[in-house]
Amino acid sequence: MNLDDFDRCSRFESFKESWDHYGYGGDFEGMVLAEFSRIKGMTYLDHAGTTLFPESQIKGFFQDLCGSVYGNPHSHNPSSRLTHDTVEHVRYRILQHFNTSPEDYTVVFTAGCTAAIKLVAESFPWTPASSFCYLTDNHTSVVGIRGLTSPIGVASIPIRPEEVEGRASERTYLKAGDSQVPHLFCYPAQSNFSGKKYPLWHVKGIRSRELYPSCTREGQWFVLLDASNLVGCSPLDLQECPADFLPVSFYKIFGFPTGLGALIIRNECSHMLKKTYFGGGTAAAYLAGEDYYVPRVNTDGRFEDGTISFLDIIAVNHGFEALHRLTGGIERIQLHTFGLARHTYMMLSCLQHNNGQPAARLYCDTEYQDPSTQGPLLNFNLLDAHGAIVGYSKVQKLASLFNIQLRTGCFCNTGACQHYLGMSDQQVKANLQAGHVCGDDVDMIDGLPTGSVRVSFGYMSTFGDFQQLLRFVVDCFVQKPVRLDYIRLNRLRSASTCSASVRHPQSPARPQISSPTGTGEGLEFSPVAVGCFPTRRTSNCERTLSRIFLYPVKSCAAIEVTQWAVGHLGLLYDRLWMVVNINGVCLSQKQEPRLCLIQPSIHWACKELCLHATGMKPLSIPLEGNKLNPGIKVFQSKVCGDRVQSVDCGDEAADWISKFLGKPCRLIRQSPGFTRGMKRDHAKPVAGLSLVNEAQYLMINMASVKFLKEHINKRQGSEAENLDIQQLIARFRANLVVMGAEPFEEDNWKHVVIGDLVFQVNCPISLHQSSFLTIKSRKLIRAAPSVICQVTGLSTRCHMIGIDQQTSTRMPEPLNSLSAYRKGKVSAGGVQSESEGPQIKGIFAFGLVYRIYVAGTGSTRTLI
């Protein structure tokens, strides 16, 4: 073979002949140059140690820190609430990355993967009858659990990888009611030594006692899946492999931040973890002078001692943003990195000296044909022309000379090192006596290797990195002329490969819409009164619905209408959009008062929502999102403690909002296919919510507003703020305004009837609460076209009512006067509905028309 033949096999064209998945579309090499300019002239091949962060990730994080004030999340001031909400958003995003949700798993932040493993070891309910079982191909941090279990009499059982399935026939059948002794089995999703991916279905197999060792021991089996080496370049679906404990480190995925990881705990087994030490923030209550301590109920609250590393957690969100922006997702990263590792394997395993002797010995269990069984990592030792191993220390030093970053040694995995290098236990002990310890450069003892060389690829690795590595090996260690084992090479190149599929989320069906005014031909409307059924006697005056408001964009200005449609989430398009910061956290007037200066309008002819603001050109957004970029991301956010799924409205909307507010923001819309329900203690499902805080509607009594106005004037006299009735109504941001009742009479209403709509107050609201109701609809199981709602909680308007909706300036009124009159409490009665089924459209789905007379206008307002 001549040099030209070798060069041809080393070229990019040869690589592309056998692998199609390189890069992420567009100018991949340009992206690497722009985002990773600091590694120009360097060949970085230690991504299993840590991957590299892109420059835009750090710049985005820096911009975030410079533009936001993040307080201690244990406080309750606005900066602390921003931190809390951002951290919660990151928790959701982590779970989303692993295709699960808070209903099934909880994210507990730790100092890293090792700290997460240690947390399980310290909290697991060990008994003397328990077993700690682990694969011999586990990282030191997993084997180290033995240091905690052995002193308390727990059996520590090392399991060879081939035994898990090989000894499954040894199953012991137990009778019902057998022991519930807890056992823990630990194995790596991907070996950090060889890159071998262990079957994820083993999680279910161990828990169901169908695999060894659980098949031979009675009790309850739990699985810790060490995913730290897998998640950097491969997807992990917790719905497919529901591990009980999943420890991860985020620098393995993003390169930054370091010193932050997480333990992802399956909720069904979180109760069994018992914790002894309690730090700040983990106690619901405790006494300093008595041995009395009650932990917090939520899992993350119990296990996150002290103040979490919240700025590092916020940095994780920027890591996700950069990863998806640059690559399109972890599935594409898997294909890109596996292709590079596969080609490297083919060339190294076929590389020969001039005498036909192999130039490398690779330590692996696969031939790199399937990314579901092999990660983008290669472990090997180089051989001289006589077949002797070249010490890894020599390889390391020469690689450093050529600015090639790789790793050598045993990689904190003694079990795998022994297996692949053929070292006995006695040899390991003898090596220690000879002066060799983990991490040193003693690479050969008595002619035998103590470790090996590892190279690993990351999402920014290029074909040029492979070429530099191969050129380095050939130039420094191969006797010329170089040869290739063409028979083997052709077999490997022609072997069929199994490319991992890339998931594409299904786009939810778009509902058909029509004008919500409901003014169809042939319809006649009659004025209808608003009735009240109080729990105690009140005046008998007629009460009418006087005004209707909707707020398409949460915290932005209102649209007053004379008639409107009722959808299954409340008033159609009410609070269906919201503004979020760069971390996806909802922005309200509490953080950004100028949101109230953004005036929405709805144009039915073109089915668009338009936003207007002084000094800005109008922004048009599709009402149903049918013109949105089909590749736009779907992500999770949070409103009032509830998880919501939303879609981004695109860069044009983001630029418009950002320019007006003077900070990076985005506009999002609740996903059409997502149903959000209020949290409540009742077992029955509840009606769906839009992006409202607590319920579908907010109602306010005009008499109460007038009373409050008079109360402000009496308290302040001539110094009273110039607040008229219209301004006060705007402050409370109600959907429905009613007239004809006594001031604060609504505190004791049991039912409110608007036409054929019946709103039922389930419990009285005391005078120490506020003067407006939030209401939600549900279907009644009877023929009458009625809708019923129930009060279940309180709806807070503390900060918002202090913001002038015309100027966005903050004022102490009416907050001070309302608080004084209410003896310090300014919350409102929250109304929560129930549902008889999953569809919360009730009778509205049948197109029934509800007629509401609007006093003082001579017109009819209609809810459809």
DRENKOL-389844 format. One record per residue (C-alpha): x, y, z. Coordinates in steps of 0.05 Angstrom, whole numbers, plus 5000, padded with zeros to 4 digits. Each point is the difference from the previous one (the first is absolute). Example, Ala and Ser with C-alpha at 12.3 -4.5 7.8 and 13.67 -1.06 7.14 Angstrom:
2
524649105156/502750694987/
// end
This chain:
864
500050005000/502750694983/499150665037/494950254951/495349415017/500750155074/498650744989/493949844958/497149595058/501450575048/496350534959/493250295015/497249734935/501649295023/496550145067/493850264966/499549384956/498249595062/496850515046/494950544983/499150345068/505450525006/498650695029/493250315012/498450334935/502750674978/507250205008/502349525054/507450174993/498350745003/495949895063/505849645034/504850564980/495350545027/498049655064/506549645018/505450464973/504149875063/501649294977/502750214932/506349604989/498049515055/497149304993/495449915059/498149265011/498249965073/492550134998/498649425046/504050395052/496450654985/497150284937/501350724979/495250585006/498550464941/501550745006/492850204988/497949595061/504650405045/498150664967/492749855009/501149825073/504150635011/494750434968/494849675044/503950145063/501350724980/492850134983/496549645058/500350015075/499649305029/498949985075/500449435049/494249534982/498449905074/497750735004/493450264974/501850664968/499250094925/507349844984/499549365040/493549814967/503450094933/505549535022/494949495026/496050024936/506249944957/502649415040/493349654994/500050124925/506949674996/497449405039/494449924949/504950084942/504549455029/494149535005/497850184930/507049834975/499149305028/492949954972/496549995067/496050485044/499350235072/494349525008/504949424995/506850285021/503150535044/506650364988/504450095062/506050444986/506749765027/507450174993/500749494944/498849284981/504349735056/496250425052/493549734971/502349295007/502350135071/493250305017/496749354979/505049595040/498950425063/492450024994/498349294976/496349605053/505349475008/498849405046/504849445018/496049574951/500950504943/504749904941/504250524963/501349714931/504150344946/503249854933/507549935002/500050504942/497850565046/503450655016/503650065067/494550465025/495049424996/504649475028/501450485057/492949895027/503249385029/503650445050/493250185031/496649324995/505449535024/500650285071/492549905011/500049284976/497050104931/502549494950/504050324943/499749564938/504050164937/496649764936/503749864935/496250304940/498949334967/496649725063/494150474998/496749624943/504349375002/497649805069/492750224992/497949274998/501849935073/493550345018/497249845069/492450015002/497350325063/493249955032/495450595008/501650425061/507549844997/505150475028/499750744983/507450105017/502850574956/505849844954/503950474954/502949814932/504750504965/502549984929/502650524949/495850194940/506750064964/506749755021/504950575011/505649524982/497849684935/493950404980/495649385001/492750165009/496649525047/492749814984/495350505031/494649475004/504049705056/496850525045/493249664994/503149314999/503450105067/493950325033/495549444976/505049475024/501049714931/507650124997/505849825045/501150155057/492950215018/497349344974/503549635056/498450465059/493350165030/498150725016/498850664964/505250194949/501950704981/504650224944/505150564998/501950154928/506550384996/498950444938/505850485007/503949714942/494049894955/496350665002/505550434968/498649714930/494049545005/492650075016/497049655061/492549885005/497649895071/493349764974/503549424966/504949865058/496750245064/506149995045/498750155073/506250445006/503650354944/506250405019/502950494949/505350554995/498450594955/507150164978/499949334964/494350284956/501650754995/507250105024/497550535048/498250065057/504649525037/498649785071/492649914987/496149374989/493349695018/496849385028/493749874960/495549595045/493949594980/494350285041/497249325017/506149835041/502050685027/496349885066/504649425017/506350435003/501550195071/504350605017/503250145067/503550684993/495650594986/502750654973/497150684987/493749994957/498549265011/495850075063/492550135003/501050115075/505149845054/501750205071/506950225023/499049775072/496649344986/501349414953/494250204956/500550054924/494949944944/502849984929/496950344941/495149594961/502850094930/506049564982/504750554976/498350415062/502149425045/506649854967/502950674977/503650225063/501350755005/499850484942/500749654934/505150244949/494650404966/504450394951/503149354975/493049714993/498050604958/506249884958/497249314984/494250324964/504950374955/503449344987/493549704974/498850624958/506949964968/499749254989/493450024963/501750634961/506649724975/498249274989/492549924998/499949485056/503649435034/497749484948/504050374946/506050045046/499749255009/500349884925/505550504988/504649775055/498849264988/501950084926/506750305020/501349465051/498149464950/504850254948/505550065051/498849295022/500249744929/506650344984/503549855067/497849275001/502549914928/506550395008/506349584992/507550085002/504149844939/500749285023/492549895005/499850055076/494050405027/501750695024/494650035055/496249555047/492950255011/496049835063/492749944981/494349514994/497050264935/502350174929/496750695003/494149824955/494350255044/499750655041/495049685047/505449515024/506350414994/501850715021/504850484965/506049775040/506149574984/504749675048/506549704975/507449895009/505050104944/504649434980/507050024971/502049594939/501749415046/493249995033/502250315065/495550525033/502450724999/499050305070/494350495005/504550515033/504350054938/493850084957/497450545046/506450404998/500749974925/492750174991/500950625043/505950194956/495349994940/494650375040/495449395001/495849965063/498349285019/499749605065/504149425026/499849535060/494249585027/494950575000/497449855070/497449334977/504549465028/495049444984/499950144925/507450134999/501349325031/495249664952/502750304935/507450005019/499649315032/502550225069/498649555059/498550265070/506949805021/503250404944/496250635022/502549915071/507049854976/499950634957/498350415061/505849695038/504550184941/498050735009/494450074949/493750385022/494050224962/501450614957/507649974997/504449904938/502649315018/497449674937/503949334998/501949525056/503749364983/498550114927/492550045011/495650624992/496750325060/495150394957/498350234930/498450594955/493050284991/497450484947/492850254999/496150464954/495150575014/494850374961/505150514975/505149474979/501950034926/502749514949/506450405005/500749765072/499949284976/505150164947/504750335050/499549405046/501449504944/505750424973/503050045070/499749245009/502949864931/505650525005/502249815071/498649265009/499249624934/505849704962/499750244927/497549874949/493349985035/495249444984/492649885008/496349345009/495750094939/496049375010/497850235069/499050724977/495549814942/495949555046/499150555051/498350524946/494949554966/496749775065/493150295009/499450525053/494150165044/499050755004/496250255060/493550334981/498950735015/493450145035/495750544968/494450235046/493149964972/496850684987/493450055037/493850074957/498050724988/492750155020/495650334950/497850695023/494550494984/498450705025/498549985075/494850544995/494749494986/495850474958/497549474953/494150154955/493149865029/502150055072/496050445047/502550235068/496050205061/502750385060/501349545059/501350205072/505649765046/497349645061/503349855068/498349475052/503350255064/501249595062/496950565040/494750534982/502350574956/496550544960/495249784945/502350514948/501049764929/507249824984/502850034930/506449844964/502750674978/506749884966/504149444969/507650004993/505049514971/507550015003/503049604942/507250115025/501049875074/501550665037/499050424938/494250494989/492849794996/495149984943/492950205019/494649654959/492550024996/499249254986/504849424998/500649254993/501249535058/504849444985/502049415043/505450425034/495550605014/499250614956/502849834932/507350224993/500250285071/507249965027/502149504947/506750364988/505350235049/506950335001/505849615028/507250185014/505949654967/499449435049/492749884982/497450285066/493450384997/500550765005/494350385031/498950725019/503249845067/506749954964/498550414938/494650535012/500750264929/496449384975/493550365014/501950504945/499549464947/493050034970/497449384965/494649984948/496849424962/498750044925/495249464977/500650134926/507249765000/499549595064/505750375034/501750285068/503250694993/504350335053/500750755003/504750445042/502450724997/506050074954/499249304971/497249754935/494149525010/501749275008/495449474970/499749295026/495649434973/494349865048/500649254991/507549964987/499149714930/505250494973/505249855052/506649704980/498649254998/506949875030/498750465059/501249675067/494749765048/502150075072/497350025071/499050615043/496550135065/494150435022/497950065073/503449345017/496849624942/504049714943/497850244932/502249794931/500950564951/502650174931/504650564982/497050554955/506450114961/505850484996/496050584972/495450025061/506049905046/503850584969/493850455005/498849845074/507450055016/500850674967/494050295037/501949735069/507550124990/502149295018/500149324965/493149695003/495649534959/492649954987/497049315010/493149704990/496849435038/500349374958/493249854969/500549275019/501950125072/494849995056/501850335065/495949875063/500150365067/503449655058/494949785051/498849475052/493849694968/500649374960/495650234942/503450334940/499250754993/498650464943/505650214954/503650665011/503650474953/505950405027/495750325054/502649975071/494649605033/493449954963/496450134935/496650655019/500850585049/493950385023/499750675036/494250375032/499350734978/497050195068/506249735035/504550414954/496150635015/500349865075/507549904994/500750664963/496350365056/504349655052/506350244966/497450724999/498249975075/506949715019/504150504960/495650614997/502750544954/506349594987/496149434969/502649734935/496150204939/496849314991/493349994964/495349404997/502449804930/507249975024/498249585060/496249514956/506149954954/504549875060/496249375019/500349724928/493249655006/496549634944/493050165024/497450625035/493249965034/495450555025/494150055048/502849665061/502050285067/507550135014/503549355017/493449634998/503549504954/503949755060/493849605019/497149794933/498849274990/497850034928/500750504943/495549924940/501450364935/494649824951/500249244999/507049985029/499849815074/506250145042/499749665067/504150245060/501849375038/501950345065/499150705029/505650504991/501450415063/500250755002/507549965013/501049804928/499550404937/494350234957/500149594937/498849284980/503549544952/495549504966/500649384956/494849604963/497949275000/494649594969/493749825040/497149314990/492950244987/496150274942/500050735021/505350404963/503850195062/507250045022/502349955072/506450225035/502849935069/504650415044/506049635025/505550505016/502650714999/502350424941/505350525014/500250694968/504750345050/505450304955/496050084937/494750475028/505550495017/502050114927/496750554960/497649654937/500650644959/507050225019/503149365030/502250395062/499849675068/495550305054/498349805071/492550054987/495349655000/504349485033/500850395066/492750175007/497549314981/504949685048/497950485056/492649864989/501249264995/504549995062/506349854961/497349484952/498950164927/498849334967/493849814962/495349414998/502449504948/494849594965/501849304977/495649554957/499049264997/499049584938/496249364986/504949814945/506350194963/496550484953/498850655038/496050344945/493549825034/493750224965/503950534961/502149454953/492849954975/500050734976/494750245050/499550765005/499950355067/497250705001/502350525049/497050695006/505150555008/497250575041/500650714976/501549834927/493349774975/503649424968/500749265012/506649655016/500249294980/504249425025/500049414951/
// end
